[in-house]
Amino acid sequence: LEPSDTAQDSWQTPERLAVVCVDPSSVLQGGSILGDKTRMPTLAAAHDRVLVRPAPSSAGTLGGLAGQRTYDTMQLLGHAAGGTKRPLFDVIFLETVGLGQSEVEIAQCVNVVLLCIPPGGGDALQGVKKGILEVTHVVAITKADGSLQAAAQSTAADYQGALQFRDGVEQSLQPPDSSSHENCAGGAPRRVILTSAETGQGLADLWQTLCHVRRQQLESGQWRQQERTQQEYWMWKSFHTLVQKHVMEQYQSTSTQEPQDEESPHKNTLVAPPPRVAAAQLLRQLLQSGIRSRDDNGNENPSQPP
């Protein structure tokens, strides 16, 4: 949520901090270790104004989040408390599970995306490819110390060159009369910062850079626009989930009551139809049999087939 005017500077030196750690869940049994909190003993135990909340991801869910639940948690923690304009927490960090190149849903939950890459995490070509880097505002190269220092510097150089190339291409593709020539970082060149949790190198610079990106978003109106886009995204995703759940319940209900006909895509045949054809046949059968909806009390409301 966009902070109030009286709390604009609370991001720089937050009084209340929340960390939401998404842990991967087993695709077989659904369990999670939820061990990220154990890696932050000082932060979690020594400060009474800090909340570290482990959160299991939905088994098999891509994007590094726990789906709608992650967005709802972020909205709750950032909501104004007690009738005041100040949110429950000034700053909320959302740590995802390890992301693949094409998993960009994190951008639908937060305003500033920080991508952490270990030394040797790909060459310059990785930075040019489409995917997670397109929604990233700041890149942090981790473990830049000891024997990994040289590898970290090389990785940082590769990604910095790739981001400069990408930002230049994106701006050149803007229409000549466009009033907005901004990249995802609000128009400023995206930075790659060497960091080390062991020595503390780069951490202050990293925080100042994140705060700078946030200030640019507020001044340009990008912060509020992001929130509107995120609300619309999760509204439609929730709608798709409800439709899918309803159709599956409808199919399970009709399949146990009615015998399958000769055209059923699930009839045992030597040559099964392609999945897309079978899905179209199944949808046609459900529409012909009538879709039953449920009211607020859970009672079925049969509707006429179209």
Short mmCIF file of the C-alpha atoms (twelve columns), coordinates in Angstrom:
data_MODEL
# 
_entry.id   MODEL 
# 
loop_
_atom_site.group_PDB 
_atom_site.id 
_atom_site.type_symbol 
_atom_site.label_atom_id 
_atom_site.label_alt_id 
_atom_site.label_comp_id 
_atom_site.label_asym_id 
_atom_site.label_seq_id 
_atom_site.Cartn_x 
_atom_site.Cartn_y 
_atom_site.Cartn_z 
_atom_site.pdbx_PDB_model_num 
ATOM 1   C CA . LEU A 1   0.000   0.000   0.000   1 
ATOM 2   C CA . GLU A 2   1.138   3.545   -0.648  1 
ATOM 3   C CA . PRO A 3   2.278   5.115   2.640   1 
ATOM 4   C CA . SER A 4   0.764   8.307   3.963   1 
ATOM 5   C CA . ASP A 5   2.550   11.639  3.683   1 
ATOM 6   C CA . THR A 6   3.518   11.504  7.346   1 
ATOM 7   C CA . ALA A 7   5.173   8.132   6.865   1 
ATOM 8   C CA . GLN A 8   7.066   8.835   3.642   1 
ATOM 9   C CA . ASP A 9   10.444  8.732   5.374   1 
ATOM 10  C CA . SER A 10  9.661   5.633   7.459   1 
ATOM 11  C CA . TRP A 11  10.903  3.475   4.596   1 
ATOM 12  C CA . GLN A 12  14.395  4.930   4.986   1 
ATOM 13  C CA . THR A 13  14.577  4.114   8.711   1 
ATOM 14  C CA . PRO A 14  11.620  1.783   9.374   1 
ATOM 15  C CA . GLU A 15  10.279  1.385   12.888  1 
ATOM 16  C CA . ARG A 16  8.378   -1.797  12.093  1 
ATOM 17  C CA . LEU A 17  9.689   -4.417  9.677   1 
ATOM 18  C CA . ALA A 18  8.058   -7.597  8.362   1 
ATOM 19  C CA . VAL A 19  9.709   -10.444 6.472   1 
ATOM 20  C CA . VAL A 20  7.531   -12.999 4.678   1 
ATOM 21  C CA . CYS A 21  9.567   -16.084 3.738   1 
ATOM 22  C CA . VAL A 22  7.970   -18.431 1.225   1 
ATOM 23  C CA . ASP A 23  9.259   -21.983 1.629   1 
ATOM 24  C CA . PRO A 24  8.843   -24.653 -1.065  1 
ATOM 25  C CA . SER A 25  6.265   -27.333 -0.317  1 
ATOM 26  C CA . SER A 26  6.525   -30.994 -1.204  1 
ATOM 27  C CA . VAL A 27  4.630   -31.854 -4.378  1 
ATOM 28  C CA . LEU A 28  4.018   -35.338 -2.947  1 
ATOM 29  C CA . GLN A 29  2.983   -34.681 0.655   1 
ATOM 30  C CA . GLY A 30  2.520   -30.905 0.775   1 
ATOM 31  C CA . GLY A 31  4.807   -30.324 3.777   1 
ATOM 32  C CA . SER A 32  7.337   -27.510 4.217   1 
ATOM 33  C CA . ILE A 33  10.377  -27.194 6.478   1 
ATOM 34  C CA . LEU A 34  9.744   -23.466 7.103   1 
ATOM 35  C CA . GLY A 35  13.393  -23.073 8.033   1 
ATOM 36  C CA . ASP A 36  14.037  -19.527 6.821   1 
ATOM 37  C CA . LYS A 37  13.200  -18.084 10.234  1 
ATOM 38  C CA . THR A 38  16.024  -20.094 11.801  1 
ATOM 39  C CA . ARG A 39  18.479  -18.249 9.553   1 
ATOM 40  C CA . MET A 40  17.425  -14.922 11.107  1 
ATOM 41  C CA . PRO A 41  17.739  -15.587 14.863  1 
ATOM 42  C CA . THR A 42  18.921  -12.096 15.762  1 
ATOM 43  C CA . LEU A 43  16.361  -10.325 13.621  1 
ATOM 44  C CA . ALA A 44  13.491  -12.560 14.707  1 
ATOM 45  C CA . ALA A 45  14.210  -12.714 18.436  1 
ATOM 46  C CA . ALA A 46  16.057  -9.542  19.431  1 
ATOM 47  C CA . HIS A 47  13.651  -6.981  17.954  1 
ATOM 48  C CA . ASP A 48  10.055  -6.781  19.151  1 
ATOM 49  C CA . ARG A 49  9.106   -4.562  16.199  1 
ATOM 50  C CA . VAL A 50  10.090  -7.183  13.623  1 
ATOM 51  C CA . LEU A 51  7.856   -9.959  12.315  1 
ATOM 52  C CA . VAL A 52  9.403   -12.903 10.475  1 
ATOM 53  C CA . ARG A 53  6.628   -15.056 9.049   1 
ATOM 54  C CA . PRO A 54  7.452   -18.329 7.274   1 
ATOM 55  C CA . ALA A 55  4.829   -19.275 4.697   1 
ATOM 56  C CA . PRO A 56  4.540   -22.580 2.814   1 
ATOM 57  C CA . SER A 57  4.107   -22.319 -0.924  1 
ATOM 58  C CA . SER A 58  1.341   -24.185 -2.672  1 
ATOM 59  C CA . ALA A 59  2.724   -27.527 -3.844  1 
ATOM 60  C CA . GLY A 60  3.416   -27.369 -7.556  1 
ATOM 61  C CA . THR A 61  2.683   -23.628 -7.787  1 
ATOM 62  C CA . LEU A 62  5.120   -21.756 -10.021 1 
ATOM 63  C CA . GLY A 63  6.191   -18.174 -9.537  1 
ATOM 64  C CA . GLY A 64  7.952   -18.555 -6.187  1 
ATOM 65  C CA . LEU A 65  4.861   -17.578 -4.158  1 
ATOM 66  C CA . ALA A 66  1.963   -19.242 -2.373  1 
ATOM 67  C CA . GLY A 67  -0.532  -17.884 -4.868  1 
ATOM 68  C CA . GLN A 68  -3.342  -15.629 -3.710  1 
ATOM 69  C CA . ARG A 69  -2.437  -16.227 -0.054  1 
ATOM 70  C CA . THR A 70  0.882   -14.410 -0.466  1 
ATOM 71  C CA . TYR A 71  -0.801  -11.356 -1.946  1 
ATOM 72  C CA . ASP A 72  -3.438  -11.360 0.810   1 
ATOM 73  C CA . THR A 73  -0.701  -11.575 3.470   1 
ATOM 74  C CA . MET A 74  1.191   -8.649  1.955   1 
ATOM 75  C CA . GLN A 75  -1.988  -6.566  1.848   1 
ATOM 76  C CA . LEU A 76  -2.810  -7.395  5.461   1 
ATOM 77  C CA . LEU A 77  0.655   -6.512  6.769   1 
ATOM 78  C CA . GLY A 78  0.661   -3.263  4.795   1 
ATOM 79  C CA . HIS A 79  -2.845  -2.266  5.837   1 
ATOM 80  C CA . ALA A 80  -3.421  0.792   8.005   1 
ATOM 81  C CA . ALA A 81  -4.008  -0.110  11.651  1 
ATOM 82  C CA . GLY A 82  -6.393  1.322   14.197  1 
ATOM 83  C CA . GLY A 83  -8.000  3.865   11.913  1 
ATOM 84  C CA . THR A 84  -4.658  5.598   11.288  1 
ATOM 85  C CA . LYS A 85  -3.049  6.181   7.908   1 
ATOM 86  C CA . ARG A 86  0.121   4.405   8.936   1 
ATOM 87  C CA . PRO A 87  0.473   0.741   7.893   1 
ATOM 88  C CA . LEU A 88  1.093   -2.072  10.348  1 
ATOM 89  C CA . PHE A 89  4.655   -2.378  9.006   1 
ATOM 90  C CA . ASP A 90  6.698   0.342   7.337   1 
ATOM 91  C CA . VAL A 91  8.669   -2.091  5.170   1 
ATOM 92  C CA . ILE A 92  7.739   -5.625  4.118   1 
ATOM 93  C CA . PHE A 93  10.294  -7.962  2.562   1 
ATOM 94  C CA . LEU A 94  8.940   -10.873 0.552   1 
ATOM 95  C CA . GLU A 95  11.455  -13.666 0.044   1 
ATOM 96  C CA . THR A 96  10.416  -16.117 -2.639  1 
ATOM 97  C CA . VAL A 97  11.560  -19.655 -3.249  1 
ATOM 98  C CA . GLY A 98  14.263  -20.062 -5.889  1 
ATOM 99  C CA . LEU A 99  12.912  -18.643 -9.148  1 
ATOM 100 C CA . GLY A 100 13.368  -19.824 -12.692 1 
ATOM 101 C CA . GLN A 101 14.023  -17.443 -15.534 1 
ATOM 102 C CA . SER A 102 10.369  -17.121 -16.584 1 
ATOM 103 C CA . GLU A 103 8.773   -16.854 -13.126 1 
ATOM 104 C CA . VAL A 104 7.757   -13.209 -12.779 1 
ATOM 105 C CA . GLU A 105 4.692   -13.331 -10.528 1 
ATOM 106 C CA . ILE A 106 6.696   -11.692 -7.734  1 
ATOM 107 C CA . ALA A 107 6.126   -8.391  -9.579  1 
ATOM 108 C CA . GLN A 108 2.400   -8.761  -8.845  1 
ATOM 109 C CA . CYS A 109 2.966   -8.725  -5.073  1 
ATOM 110 C CA . VAL A 110 5.588   -6.053  -4.426  1 
ATOM 111 C CA . ASN A 111 6.571   -2.584  -5.650  1 
ATOM 112 C CA . VAL A 112 10.350  -3.050  -5.790  1 
ATOM 113 C CA . VAL A 113 11.923  -6.302  -7.028  1 
ATOM 114 C CA . LEU A 114 15.425  -7.208  -5.851  1 
ATOM 115 C CA . LEU A 115 17.056  -10.139 -7.648  1 
ATOM 116 C CA . CYS A 116 19.864  -11.897 -5.734  1 
ATOM 117 C CA . ILE A 117 22.334  -13.842 -7.879  1 
ATOM 118 C CA . PRO A 118 25.284  -15.885 -6.561  1 
ATOM 119 C CA . PRO A 119 28.714  -15.668 -8.213  1 
ATOM 120 C CA . GLY A 120 28.778  -17.581 -11.458 1 
ATOM 121 C CA . GLY A 121 25.002  -17.312 -11.833 1 
ATOM 122 C CA . GLY A 122 24.993  -17.097 -15.616 1 
ATOM 123 C CA . ASP A 123 26.893  -15.036 -18.179 1 
ATOM 124 C CA . ALA A 124 25.980  -11.860 -20.033 1 
ATOM 125 C CA . LEU A 125 23.605  -13.782 -22.299 1 
ATOM 126 C CA . GLN A 126 21.421  -14.628 -19.300 1 
ATOM 127 C CA . GLY A 127 20.898  -10.922 -18.679 1 
ATOM 128 C CA . VAL A 128 19.709  -10.302 -22.228 1 
ATOM 129 C CA . LYS A 129 17.085  -13.072 -22.140 1 
ATOM 130 C CA . LYS A 130 13.500  -12.176 -21.345 1 
ATOM 131 C CA . GLY A 131 12.044  -13.173 -17.995 1 
ATOM 132 C CA . ILE A 132 12.723  -12.288 -14.388 1 
ATOM 133 C CA . LEU A 133 15.222  -9.541  -15.249 1 
ATOM 134 C CA . GLU A 134 12.502  -7.632  -17.101 1 
ATOM 135 C CA . VAL A 135 10.658  -6.965  -13.824 1 
ATOM 136 C CA . THR A 136 13.769  -6.536  -11.670 1 
ATOM 137 C CA . HIS A 137 14.642  -3.092  -10.305 1 
ATOM 138 C CA . VAL A 138 17.968  -3.889  -8.598  1 
ATOM 139 C CA . VAL A 139 20.361  -6.859  -8.905  1 
ATOM 140 C CA . ALA A 140 22.506  -7.915  -5.960  1 
ATOM 141 C CA . ILE A 141 25.453  -10.243 -6.508  1 
ATOM 142 C CA . THR A 142 25.808  -12.178 -3.253  1 
ATOM 143 C CA . LYS A 143 28.831  -13.792 -1.527  1 
ATOM 144 C CA . ALA A 144 31.262  -11.193 -2.887  1 
ATOM 145 C CA . ASP A 145 34.028  -12.117 -0.472  1 
ATOM 146 C CA . GLY A 146 36.979  -14.467 -0.045  1 
ATOM 147 C CA . SER A 147 37.650  -16.901 -2.835  1 
ATOM 148 C CA . LEU A 148 34.410  -15.906 -4.600  1 
ATOM 149 C CA . GLN A 149 35.333  -12.231 -4.901  1 
ATOM 150 C CA . ALA A 150 36.707  -12.497 -8.440  1 
ATOM 151 C CA . ALA A 151 33.779  -14.601 -9.640  1 
ATOM 152 C CA . ALA A 152 31.332  -12.134 -8.089  1 
ATOM 153 C CA . GLN A 153 32.984  -9.192  -9.845  1 
ATOM 154 C CA . SER A 154 32.860  -11.005 -13.172 1 
ATOM 155 C CA . THR A 155 29.164  -11.865 -12.709 1 
ATOM 156 C CA . ALA A 156 28.389  -8.271  -11.740 1 
ATOM 157 C CA . ALA A 157 30.119  -6.959  -14.873 1 
ATOM 158 C CA . ASP A 158 28.200  -9.390  -17.083 1 
ATOM 159 C CA . TYR A 159 24.812  -8.425  -15.670 1 
ATOM 160 C CA . GLN A 160 25.534  -4.692  -15.569 1 
ATOM 161 C CA . GLY A 161 26.455  -4.719  -19.247 1 
ATOM 162 C CA . ALA A 162 23.395  -6.792  -20.121 1 
ATOM 163 C CA . LEU A 163 21.039  -4.494  -18.172 1 
ATOM 164 C CA . GLN A 164 22.480  -1.374  -19.800 1 
ATOM 165 C CA . PHE A 165 21.939  -2.955  -23.210 1 
ATOM 166 C CA . ARG A 166 18.367  -4.024  -22.345 1 
ATOM 167 C CA . ASP A 167 17.391  -0.643  -20.875 1 
ATOM 168 C CA . GLY A 168 18.731  1.108   -23.963 1 
ATOM 169 C CA . VAL A 169 16.762  -1.164  -26.289 1 
ATOM 170 C CA . GLU A 170 13.547  -0.740  -24.264 1 
ATOM 171 C CA . GLN A 171 13.782  3.055   -24.380 1 
ATOM 172 C CA . SER A 172 14.554  3.064   -28.114 1 
ATOM 173 C CA . LEU A 173 11.373  1.051   -28.775 1 
ATOM 174 C CA . GLN A 174 9.148   3.660   -27.084 1 
ATOM 175 C CA . PRO A 175 6.984   5.694   -29.502 1 
ATOM 176 C CA . PRO A 176 8.560   9.084   -30.323 1 
ATOM 177 C CA . ASP A 177 5.554   10.960  -28.879 1 
ATOM 178 C CA . SER A 178 5.336   8.787   -25.756 1 
ATOM 179 C CA . SER A 179 5.298   10.725  -22.515 1 
ATOM 180 C CA . SER A 180 6.867   7.803   -20.658 1 
ATOM 181 C CA . HIS A 181 10.371  6.605   -21.408 1 
ATOM 182 C CA . GLU A 182 10.788  4.767   -18.120 1 
ATOM 183 C CA . ASN A 183 12.028  1.279   -17.483 1 
ATOM 184 C CA . CYS A 184 10.840  -0.790  -14.533 1 
ATOM 185 C CA . ALA A 185 13.218  1.144   -12.268 1 
ATOM 186 C CA . GLY A 186 11.403  4.410   -12.964 1 
ATOM 187 C CA . GLY A 187 13.718  5.625   -15.710 1 
ATOM 188 C CA . ALA A 188 17.016  5.332   -13.827 1 
ATOM 189 C CA . PRO A 189 19.624  2.838   -15.081 1 
ATOM 190 C CA . ARG A 190 19.221  -0.370  -13.147 1 
ATOM 191 C CA . ARG A 191 22.141  -1.111  -10.872 1 
ATOM 192 C CA . VAL A 192 24.066  -4.277  -10.066 1 
ATOM 193 C CA . ILE A 193 25.569  -4.178  -6.568  1 
ATOM 194 C CA . LEU A 194 28.203  -6.460  -5.044  1 
ATOM 195 C CA . THR A 195 27.148  -7.603  -1.564  1 
ATOM 196 C CA . SER A 196 28.455  -9.816  1.212   1 
ATOM 197 C CA . ALA A 197 26.528  -10.938 4.275   1 
ATOM 198 C CA . GLU A 198 29.836  -12.030 5.789   1 
ATOM 199 C CA . THR A 199 31.622  -8.667  5.594   1 
ATOM 200 C CA . GLY A 200 28.675  -6.313  5.142   1 
ATOM 201 C CA . GLN A 201 30.062  -5.013  1.849   1 
ATOM 202 C CA . GLY A 202 27.498  -3.239  -0.297  1 
ATOM 203 C CA . LEU A 203 24.549  -3.605  2.097   1 
ATOM 204 C CA . ALA A 204 24.246  0.110   2.884   1 
ATOM 205 C CA . ASP A 205 24.577  0.967   -0.808  1 
ATOM 206 C CA . LEU A 206 21.952  -1.640  -1.652  1 
ATOM 207 C CA . TRP A 207 19.453  -0.210  0.845   1 
ATOM 208 C CA . GLN A 208 20.002  3.349   -0.375  1 
ATOM 209 C CA . THR A 209 19.431  2.188   -3.951  1 
ATOM 210 C CA . LEU A 210 16.161  0.463   -3.035  1 
ATOM 211 C CA . CYS A 211 14.962  3.599   -1.249  1 
ATOM 212 C CA . HIS A 212 15.894  5.690   -4.287  1 
ATOM 213 C CA . VAL A 213 13.861  3.446   -6.602  1 
ATOM 214 C CA . ARG A 214 10.890  3.737   -4.270  1 
ATOM 215 C CA . ARG A 215 11.104  7.540   -4.192  1 
ATOM 216 C CA . GLN A 216 11.147  7.636   -7.988  1 
ATOM 217 C CA . GLN A 217 8.071   5.412   -8.130  1 
ATOM 218 C CA . LEU A 218 6.154   7.676   -5.750  1 
ATOM 219 C CA . GLU A 219 7.127   10.851  -7.600  1 
ATOM 220 C CA . SER A 220 6.196   9.441   -11.016 1 
ATOM 221 C CA . GLY A 221 2.918   7.850   -9.901  1 
ATOM 222 C CA . GLN A 222 4.238   4.404   -10.779 1 
ATOM 223 C CA . TRP A 223 3.691   3.166   -7.209  1 
ATOM 224 C CA . ARG A 224 -0.078  3.701   -7.334  1 
ATOM 225 C CA . GLN A 225 -0.313  2.371   -10.893 1 
ATOM 226 C CA . GLN A 226 1.421   -0.824  -9.791  1 
ATOM 227 C CA . GLU A 227 -1.155  -1.358  -7.067  1 
ATOM 228 C CA . ARG A 228 -4.052  -0.997  -9.498  1 
ATOM 229 C CA . THR A 229 -2.383  -3.448  -11.891 1 
ATOM 230 C CA . GLN A 230 -1.753  -5.932  -9.090  1 
ATOM 231 C CA . GLN A 231 -5.349  -5.770  -7.851  1 
ATOM 232 C CA . GLU A 232 -6.651  -6.460  -11.344 1 
ATOM 233 C CA . TYR A 233 -4.183  -9.318  -11.837 1 
ATOM 234 C CA . TRP A 234 -5.213  -11.101 -8.632  1 
ATOM 235 C CA . MET A 235 -8.898  -10.485 -9.258  1 
ATOM 236 C CA . TRP A 236 -8.703  -12.287 -12.592 1 
ATOM 237 C CA . LYS A 237 -6.481  -15.034 -11.205 1 
ATOM 238 C CA . SER A 238 -8.981  -15.648 -8.399  1 
ATOM 239 C CA . PHE A 239 -11.760 -15.725 -10.977 1 
ATOM 240 C CA . HIS A 240 -9.930  -18.333 -13.070 1 
ATOM 241 C CA . THR A 241 -9.287  -20.435 -9.962  1 
ATOM 242 C CA . LEU A 242 -12.961 -20.334 -8.943  1 
ATOM 243 C CA . VAL A 243 -14.101 -21.235 -12.463 1 
ATOM 244 C CA . GLN A 244 -11.663 -24.138 -12.633 1 
ATOM 245 C CA . LYS A 245 -12.775 -25.405 -9.229  1 
ATOM 246 C CA . HIS A 246 -16.444 -25.094 -10.144 1 
ATOM 247 C CA . VAL A 247 -16.031 -26.867 -13.481 1 
ATOM 248 C CA . MET A 248 -14.117 -29.733 -11.829 1 
ATOM 249 C CA . GLU A 249 -16.817 -30.119 -9.189  1 
ATOM 250 C CA . GLN A 250 -19.464 -30.067 -11.892 1 
ATOM 251 C CA . TYR A 251 -17.615 -32.701 -13.925 1 
ATOM 252 C CA . GLN A 252 -17.117 -34.980 -10.932 1 
ATOM 253 C CA . SER A 253 -20.795 -34.640 -10.096 1 
ATOM 254 C CA . THR A 254 -22.064 -35.413 -13.586 1 
ATOM 255 C CA . SER A 255 -19.545 -38.175 -14.281 1 
ATOM 256 C CA . THR A 256 -20.761 -40.181 -11.282 1 
ATOM 257 C CA . GLN A 257 -24.428 -39.766 -12.218 1 
ATOM 258 C CA . GLU A 258 -24.473 -40.164 -15.985 1 
ATOM 259 C CA . PRO A 259 -22.994 -42.993 -18.100 1 
ATOM 260 C CA . GLN A 260 -20.362 -41.952 -20.570 1 
ATOM 261 C CA . ASP A 261 -21.549 -41.884 -24.183 1 
ATOM 262 C CA . GLU A 262 -19.661 -42.939 -27.242 1 
ATOM 263 C CA . GLU A 263 -18.232 -39.446 -27.788 1 
ATOM 264 C CA . SER A 264 -16.858 -39.100 -24.265 1 
ATOM 265 C CA . PRO A 265 -13.165 -38.128 -24.291 1 
ATOM 266 C CA . HIS A 266 -12.649 -40.424 -21.311 1 
ATOM 267 C CA . LYS A 267 -14.010 -43.557 -22.954 1 
ATOM 268 C CA . ASN A 268 -11.392 -46.271 -23.261 1 
ATOM 269 C CA . THR A 269 -10.397 -46.319 -26.910 1 
ATOM 270 C CA . LEU A 270 -7.351  -47.436 -28.795 1 
ATOM 271 C CA . VAL A 271 -6.749  -43.910 -30.122 1 
ATOM 272 C CA . ALA A 272 -7.385  -41.210 -27.532 1 
ATOM 273 C CA . PRO A 273 -8.062  -37.662 -28.762 1 
ATOM 274 C CA . PRO A 274 -5.408  -35.008 -28.207 1 
ATOM 275 C CA . PRO A 275 -5.716  -33.268 -24.808 1 
ATOM 276 C CA . ARG A 276 -6.960  -30.007 -26.343 1 
ATOM 277 C CA . VAL A 277 -9.694  -31.830 -28.298 1 
ATOM 278 C CA . ALA A 278 -10.660 -33.852 -25.229 1 
ATOM 279 C CA . ALA A 279 -10.900 -30.657 -23.173 1 
ATOM 280 C CA . ALA A 280 -13.182 -29.045 -25.770 1 
ATOM 281 C CA . GLN A 281 -15.437 -32.117 -25.796 1 
ATOM 282 C CA . LEU A 282 -15.589 -32.139 -22.003 1 
ATOM 283 C CA . LEU A 283 -16.503 -28.442 -21.868 1 
ATOM 284 C CA . ARG A 284 -19.256 -28.966 -24.464 1 
ATOM 285 C CA . GLN A 285 -20.722 -31.815 -22.421 1 
ATOM 286 C CA . LEU A 286 -20.713 -29.723 -19.240 1 
ATOM 287 C CA . LEU A 287 -22.455 -26.820 -20.987 1 
ATOM 288 C CA . GLN A 288 -25.064 -29.125 -22.510 1 
ATOM 289 C CA . SER A 289 -25.811 -30.705 -19.147 1 
ATOM 290 C CA . GLY A 290 -26.330 -27.292 -17.530 1 
ATOM 291 C CA . ILE A 291 -24.012 -25.479 -15.142 1 
ATOM 292 C CA . ARG A 292 -25.134 -25.418 -11.536 1 
ATOM 293 C CA . SER A 293 -23.942 -22.493 -9.478  1 
ATOM 294 C CA . ARG A 294 -24.096 -22.020 -5.735  1 
ATOM 295 C CA . ASP A 295 -25.519 -19.083 -3.832  1 
ATOM 296 C CA . ASP A 296 -23.995 -17.485 -0.746  1 
ATOM 297 C CA . ASN A 297 -25.548 -20.190 1.468   1 
ATOM 298 C CA . GLY A 298 -24.017 -23.019 -0.559  1 
ATOM 299 C CA . ASN A 299 -27.312 -24.046 -2.227  1 
ATOM 300 C CA . GLU A 300 -27.208 -25.119 -5.840  1 
ATOM 301 C CA . ASN A 301 -28.866 -22.896 -8.461  1 
ATOM 302 C CA . PRO A 302 -29.242 -24.841 -11.711 1 
ATOM 303 C CA . SER A 303 -29.033 -22.691 -14.782 1 
ATOM 304 C CA . GLN A 304 -30.219 -23.372 -18.278 1 
ATOM 305 C CA . PRO A 305 -27.601 -24.450 -20.825 1 
ATOM 306 C CA . PRO A 306 -26.758 -21.740 -23.373 1 
# 
